[in-house]
Amino acid sequence: MSTMSVSKISHASYVTPDLARLSEYYQQVLGLSLVEEEAGRVYLGSTMDHDPEPGVADQFTFLDPKGTRIQIFHATPPSDRRFATQGIVPNKLGHVAFHVEDVVAMTDFYCNVLGFRVSDWLERQFSFLRCGPDHHTVNFIGSGEIRHDHTAYELRDWSHMQAACDYLSRNNIRLLWGPGRHGIGHNLFTYHRNPDGLITELYAELDRMSDETLGYFEPRPWHPDSPQRPKTWQMSPRLVNLWREEFPPEEMLKV
């Protein structure tokens, strides 16, 4: 089998027991735009990216080894929608993270079949993979389970994150974790749950590998080595949050 060359993540699909409630959250709180609505389905998109469903006539669909439906298609034209005037309004869908039974096998599949590249490992239990310049587009956590961990949306900068935290507070949505700064990827982060209980991460300042031929991520003053190259990190409290000696709260580990 030849390797594909996926260049970006386009969208994520979710099944919900309350479509109206979840749609309201993503539009009024997160600030996504309504693209189209039909019986039992709502299509939403960020302002900077075009949502492929609907809008893509031809796509190749298959299941990855953990059973997630993957859709491969050619890039669509940029969105012509106006910026949303309500909600957090992220730049884009940034990455998705999953718990898997065999993290090495899943990582190998995404690299050897879909053309992803390894950015970093946390020991041999957590892989960070990219398909574009962003440090990671998918994460796999070798917990022995198969389930969603979190979906992440990119914000512009620290001021956007501050405004997002205020907006969540005004809408009675409490933070699970953060604000903080991760060690791997070095991004600012906050986490909260959507109405169905799934974890949403809002992040900014994620490391980027702008030139693949150079083989290292952009220099940052807090990198432990220079240049920062893909490597295997050892677990420590400071690794998951550079600002405090803490691991994620137990509530984030619940299904």
C-alpha positions as CSV (number, residue, x, y, z in Angstrom):
1,M,0.0,0.0,0.0
2,S,1.4,3.4,-1.0
3,T,1.5,6.2,1.6
4,M,-1.0,9.0,1.2
5,S,0.0,12.6,1.9
6,V,-2.6,14.2,4.2
7,S,-1.9,17.9,4.5
8,K,-4.4,19.1,7.2
9,I,-7.3,18.2,9.5
10,S,-10.6,19.5,8.1
11,H,-13.4,18.5,10.4
12,A,-14.6,16.2,13.2
13,S,-18.1,14.6,13.4
14,Y,-20.0,13.7,16.6
15,V,-23.1,11.8,17.5
16,T,-25.2,13.5,20.1
17,P,-28.4,12.7,22.1
18,D,-29.5,16.4,21.9
19,L,-28.6,18.0,18.5
20,A,-30.2,21.4,19.3
21,R,-28.3,21.7,22.6
22,L,-24.9,20.8,21.1
23,S,-25.5,23.0,18.0
24,E,-26.3,25.9,20.3
25,Y,-23.0,25.4,22.2
26,Y,-20.9,25.3,19.1
27,Q,-22.5,28.3,17.6
28,Q,-23.2,30.6,20.6
29,V,-20.4,29.6,22.9
30,L,-17.6,28.4,20.6
31,G,-18.6,30.7,17.8
32,L,-18.7,28.4,14.8
33,S,-20.9,29.3,11.8
34,L,-23.9,27.4,10.6
35,V,-23.1,26.0,7.1
36,E,-26.1,23.8,6.5
37,E,-28.8,22.0,8.4
38,E,-30.9,19.0,7.4
39,A,-32.9,16.3,9.2
40,G,-30.9,15.1,12.1
41,R,-27.6,16.8,11.0
42,V,-26.0,20.2,11.5
43,Y,-22.9,21.3,9.6
44,L,-20.7,24.0,11.3
45,G,-17.5,25.6,10.3
46,S,-14.9,28.1,11.5
47,T,-14.7,31.3,9.5
48,M,-11.1,30.7,8.2
49,D,-11.7,27.1,7.0
50,H,-14.3,25.6,4.7
51,D,-16.4,22.8,6.1
52,P,-16.2,19.8,3.6
53,E,-19.6,18.5,4.5
54,P,-21.5,19.5,2.5
55,G,-19.3,20.9,-0.3
56,V,-17.2,17.9,-1.3
57,A,-18.5,15.7,-4.2
58,D,-15.8,13.1,-4.2
59,Q,-14.1,11.6,-1.1
60,F,-12.5,8.3,-0.1
61,T,-13.9,7.0,3.2
62,F,-12.6,4.1,5.4
63,L,-12.2,3.1,9.0
64,D,-8.9,3.4,10.8
65,P,-7.8,0.5,13.1
66,K,-9.7,1.9,16.1
67,G,-13.0,2.2,14.1
68,T,-13.0,6.0,13.4
69,R,-14.4,7.0,10.0
70,I,-11.7,8.8,8.0
71,Q,-12.6,10.9,4.9
72,I,-9.9,11.8,2.4
73,F,-10.6,14.5,-0.2
74,H,-8.9,17.3,-2.2
75,A,-8.9,20.7,-0.6
76,T,-12.0,22.8,-1.1
77,P,-12.2,26.6,-1.8
78,P,-11.7,28.9,1.2
79,S,-14.8,29.9,3.1
80,D,-16.7,33.0,2.1
81,R,-18.5,33.3,5.4
82,R,-18.3,36.4,7.6
83,F,-16.6,36.2,11.0
84,A,-19.1,35.2,13.7
85,T,-20.1,38.0,16.0
86,Q,-20.9,35.9,19.0
87,G,-18.9,33.4,20.9
88,I,-15.2,32.6,21.2
89,V,-14.6,32.3,17.4
90,P,-11.5,30.1,17.1
91,N,-9.2,30.3,14.1
92,K,-9.6,26.6,13.2
93,L,-10.0,23.1,14.3
94,G,-6.5,22.2,15.5
95,H,-6.2,18.6,16.6
96,V,-8.0,15.6,18.0
97,A,-6.8,13.2,20.6
98,F,-7.8,9.6,21.2
99,H,-7.2,6.8,23.7
100,V,-6.2,3.6,21.9
101,E,-5.3,0.0,22.7
102,D,-2.0,0.0,20.9
103,V,-0.4,3.4,20.6
104,V,2.6,2.1,18.5
105,A,0.4,0.3,16.0
106,M,-1.9,3.3,15.6
107,T,1.0,5.7,15.2
108,D,2.5,3.4,12.6
109,F,-0.8,3.3,10.7
110,Y,-1.2,7.1,10.6
111,C,2.5,7.5,9.5
112,N,2.8,4.7,7.0
113,V,-0.6,4.9,5.4
114,L,-1.7,8.5,5.8
115,G,1.7,10.2,5.7
116,F,1.7,11.8,9.2
117,R,5.1,12.5,10.8
118,V,6.0,11.9,14.5
119,S,6.7,15.2,16.3
120,D,7.3,13.8,19.7
121,W,6.7,10.9,22.1
122,L,5.8,11.1,25.8
123,E,7.7,8.0,26.9
124,R,6.1,5.3,24.7
125,Q,2.5,5.9,25.8
126,F,1.6,9.2,24.1
127,S,2.4,10.1,20.5
128,F,2.2,13.6,18.8
129,L,1.7,13.4,15.1
130,R,1.6,16.2,12.5
131,C,0.4,16.4,8.9
132,G,1.3,20.1,8.3
133,P,3.4,22.7,10.1
134,D,1.6,22.5,13.4
135,H,3.4,20.4,16.1
136,H,0.5,18.0,16.3
137,T,-2.7,17.3,14.4
138,V,-3.6,14.0,16.2
139,N,-2.6,12.5,19.5
140,F,-2.8,8.9,20.5
141,I,-2.7,7.8,24.2
142,G,-1.9,4.2,24.9
143,S,-4.4,3.6,27.7
144,G,-5.7,0.3,26.6
145,E,-9.1,1.9,25.8
146,I,-10.7,3.2,22.7
147,R,-12.4,6.6,23.3
148,H,-12.2,10.3,22.6
149,D,-9.9,12.3,24.8
150,H,-10.3,15.9,23.5
151,T,-10.8,18.1,20.5
152,A,-8.7,21.3,20.3
153,Y,-9.4,24.6,18.6
154,E,-6.7,27.2,17.9
155,L,-7.0,30.8,19.3
156,R,-5.1,33.8,18.0
157,D,-3.0,34.6,21.1
158,W,-2.9,35.0,24.9
159,S,-5.4,37.9,24.8
160,H,-7.9,35.8,22.8
161,M,-7.5,33.0,25.4
162,Q,-8.2,35.5,28.2
163,A,-11.3,36.7,26.4
164,A,-12.4,33.0,25.9
165,C,-12.1,32.2,29.6
166,D,-14.2,35.2,30.4
167,Y,-16.8,34.2,27.9
168,L,-17.0,30.6,29.2
169,S,-17.4,32.0,32.7
170,R,-20.2,34.3,31.7
171,N,-21.9,31.2,30.1
172,N,-21.5,29.2,33.3
173,I,-19.0,26.8,31.8
174,R,-16.2,26.1,34.2
175,L,-12.6,25.3,33.3
176,L,-11.4,21.8,34.0
177,W,-7.7,22.7,33.7
178,G,-5.7,25.8,32.9
179,P,-4.7,28.3,31.8
180,G,-1.3,26.8,31.6
181,R,1.5,26.0,29.2
182,H,2.3,22.5,28.1
183,G,5.9,21.2,27.8
184,I,5.4,19.2,24.6
185,G,4.3,21.6,21.9
186,H,4.7,24.5,24.3
187,N,1.2,25.8,23.7
188,L,-0.9,27.8,26.0
189,F,-4.0,25.8,27.0
190,T,-7.4,25.6,28.8
191,Y,-9.8,22.6,28.9
192,H,-13.6,22.5,29.5
193,R,-16.4,20.1,28.7
194,N,-19.1,20.5,26.0
195,P,-22.7,19.8,26.9
196,D,-22.3,16.1,26.1
197,G,-19.3,15.9,28.4
198,L,-16.6,15.7,25.7
199,I,-13.5,17.7,26.5
200,T,-12.7,20.8,24.4
201,E,-9.2,22.3,24.5
202,L,-8.6,25.9,23.5
203,Y,-4.9,26.6,22.7
204,A,-2.5,29.2,21.3
205,E,1.2,29.5,20.4
206,L,1.6,25.8,19.4
207,D,5.1,25.0,18.1
208,R,5.4,24.9,14.3
209,M,7.8,23.2,11.9
210,S,7.6,25.7,9.1
211,D,10.3,24.1,7.0
212,E,10.3,20.3,7.1
213,T,13.7,20.1,5.5
214,L,15.3,21.8,8.5
215,G,13.9,19.1,10.8
216,Y,13.3,21.1,13.9
217,F,10.6,23.3,15.4
218,E,10.8,27.1,15.6
219,P,13.1,28.4,18.4
220,R,11.4,29.4,21.7
221,P,13.2,30.7,24.8
222,W,11.7,28.0,27.0
223,H,12.8,25.0,24.8
224,P,15.0,22.7,27.0
225,D,17.2,22.1,24.0
226,S,18.1,24.1,21.0
227,P,17.0,23.5,18.3
228,Q,13.9,21.7,19.5
229,R,13.8,18.4,17.6
230,P,11.3,15.5,17.8
231,K,12.3,13.3,20.7
232,T,11.0,11.0,23.4
233,W,10.1,13.0,26.6
234,Q,10.1,11.5,30.1
235,M,7.0,12.0,32.2
236,S,7.1,14.7,34.9
237,P,4.5,17.1,36.4
238,R,6.3,20.1,34.9
239,L,6.2,18.6,31.5
240,V,2.4,18.7,31.2
241,N,2.2,22.3,32.7
242,L,5.4,24.4,32.7
243,W,3.8,27.0,35.1
244,R,2.8,24.6,37.9
245,E,3.8,21.2,39.3
246,E,0.6,19.5,38.5
247,F,-0.9,16.7,36.4
248,P,-4.4,16.9,34.8
249,P,-7.2,16.7,37.4
250,E,-8.8,13.4,38.0
251,E,-12.1,14.7,36.4
252,M,-10.3,14.9,33.0
253,L,-9.6,11.2,33.2
254,K,-13.2,10.2,33.5
255,V,-15.1,8.9,30.5
